[in-house]
Amino acid sequence: MFTVSVKNSEAKEIETLKLDESVFNDKIPPSSVYQVINAYRANQRKGNASTKTRGEVSGGGRKPWRQKGTGRARVGSIRSPLWRHGGVIFGPHPRDFSSKLPTKMKNLALKYVLSQKLQEDNFIVLDKLDIEKPKTKEVVRILSNFKIDGKSKNALLLMDKIDENLKRAFANINFLHVDLAKNVHTYEVLAASRLIITNAGLKELIQRLKK
């Protein structure tokens, strides 16, 4: 069974938490991660690239010269793909790249990457994160207690809720990405160098993945 230390904002251990084996497990197969990441990245594609065929380019309705007798090659339209300002052969057209996967597969992939972060010692459970004033330096001070700064790159903080003070304090921290624990997905966790999650957020996440 995996256990993790719950720490306060000064990075001091206040308790030890036993993690649910159905969520944190070193025997979870990693095969689903590839499919989930591919599907997530495909869903981010807009698919708006578009070109015009010879039938969609304006003009070119009249045959430029007669079929025979001019000594030149026959041509039916000035919008031929062989001509300048003509249509495009086999060009891209708007399409939908989106892909759907079963919820069980997505949850399995998320369980795997969470377990990996825990085994790599890049998983921090924070008792709570409260600040009285919306001051960025206060949040930066707390993060520095856990040795998280601009060198860490892409640290991820998961919470159960984010109040207005925290929203304003997080706004200028470019090395920290903040999200709700109930909304986190595999790509976010995998891309993060270190993961910080509040105790309440961890309970919400475990509850979500146990379903």
N, C-alpha and C positions, 0 to 999 in steps of 0.2 A: 504494500500500500504506500502511495506517495504521501509525503507530508511536506508542509511549507510553513515557514515562519511568517507570522503577521507582525508587521512593524509599524511604529508610529512615524510621525513626520520628521523625527530626529534620527530615523533609521535604526532605532533600538527595538529589539525583539520584545513583544509583550505577550505573545502566546504562540502555540504551535497548532496548526490546523491539519486534520486528516482529510485528504481529498477523496472524493467519490471515485471508486475504482471503475465505474461504468463510463466515466468521462476521462480520467487521467489514468492511462494504462500503456505500458511499454510494449504490449503485444498487439496494438492496433495496426493493421496493415496500411502501408503508405500509398497503395495503388490508386486510391481515390483522389489524392491530392493533385496529381497531374491533370485529371479530367476536370476537377473543380476550378483550378487555376485557368486552364484553357477556356472553359466556359465563361468565367468571369471576364477575362480579357476580351473575348469575342463580344460579350454583351456591352463592352465599352465602345466598340466601334460604331461610328455613325452610319457608315455605308452610303454616304452622300455623293461620292465621286461619280461624275456623269460626263459623257461625251455625246456628240450628235452624230447619227448616221447620215448617209447621203440623202435620205428621205426627210430628215429633220432640219437640215441646214436650209435657211431661207434662200430663195432664188434658184436659178438653174432649171427652170421649167422648160425653157426653149432649147432645142438642139442647137449648139453653137454654129455648126456648118453641116452641109449636106453629107450624106453617107459616103458617096463615091465621087470621084473625079477631081478632088482637090489635091491629091498627092500626100495628104496628111492622114494620120491614123484616125480611124473612126471613133467618135465620141458622142455620147448621148446627153451629157449634162456637164456644165462647168463645175458642178459640185461632186464630181467623181472623187473618190478617195485618193486618186493618183495626182490630183491637181491641188495647187495651193488654195486655201480657203475651202477645200472640199470636206466631205464627211470623214469620219474615223472608222477604220475597220477593226472590229473586235475590241472596241474601247470599253471602259468600265461604265456601268449603269447602276443607279441606286438599287441597293439590295439589303436584305435583313440578315445580319450575321448572328443574331441572338440564338442562344441555345438554352434549353431547359434540362435540369438534372433533378433527380429525386431528392427530397429533403433529407432522407436518411444518408445518402451519399455525401451531401454537403456537410452534414453534422459529423460524419465519420472523419472527413478530411480536417475539419476544425479541431476535433478531439486529438487527432494525430499531431498537428502543429503546436497545439497547446502543451501536449505532453513533451514534445521535443524542446520547447522553450524552457520547460521546467527542468528537464534533464541537463540542459546546457547552462543552468543557473542564471538564466536571463528572465526569470519570472519573479516579480516582486509583488507581494500582497501588502497593501497599505491599509491600515485600520480605517482611516477616514482622511479626507482632504477638505479642510475648512479654512477659509481666510476671512478676516473681518472687513478688509478693504480690497477693492479691485486693483491690487498692485502686482505687476508682473515680477518685480524683484523678489516678492515673497514666495511666489511659486518657484522661481529659479533657485532660491535658497533651499527650498525643500528638495527639489530635484538634485541639487549638488550634494545633499546629504547621502544620496544613493549613487553618487559619482556619475550622474547623468548631466551632460552639458552639450555644447555644440559639437564636440568630438564624437559623441555617441551616435549621432545621425539617426533619424527616423525612429525615435522612441515612441512607443504607443501607450497612451493612458486610457484605461477603460473605467467608467464610473456608472453608478446606478442612476444618477441625475446630475445635471450641471446647472447651477444657479447663475444669476446674472453677474455676480461678482467674479465668479470663475471664468465665465465667458470672456469678460473684458481682460482678465489677467492672462488668459491663454493666447490672446490675439497676436501678440508680438513675439511669441516663442517659435522660431522657425524650425527647430529640431524636434518639436513635439507635436504629435498628431493625437487629437482627443476624440473619443467616440463613446457612445453608450454601450455597455456590455451586452445588452440584449440585441444590439444591431451589428455586432462585430462579425466579420467574415474571414475566411481562410487567408485571402490575399493580404489583408491588413496585418494579420499576425505574422505571416511568413515574411513580409517586407520589413517588419520592425526589428531593429537591432536588440532592443530590450522592451519587455512588456511590464507595465505597472497596472495593477487592478485593485480597486478598493474592495474591502471585505464584502460590502453589500453588493457591489457589482459582480463579484465572484459567485455569490449565492444565486443571483439572477441568471448568470451564464450557465451554471451547473443545472439549475432548474430547467432552463431552455433545452439543454442538450440531453437531458434524461428522458424527454418525452418520446 
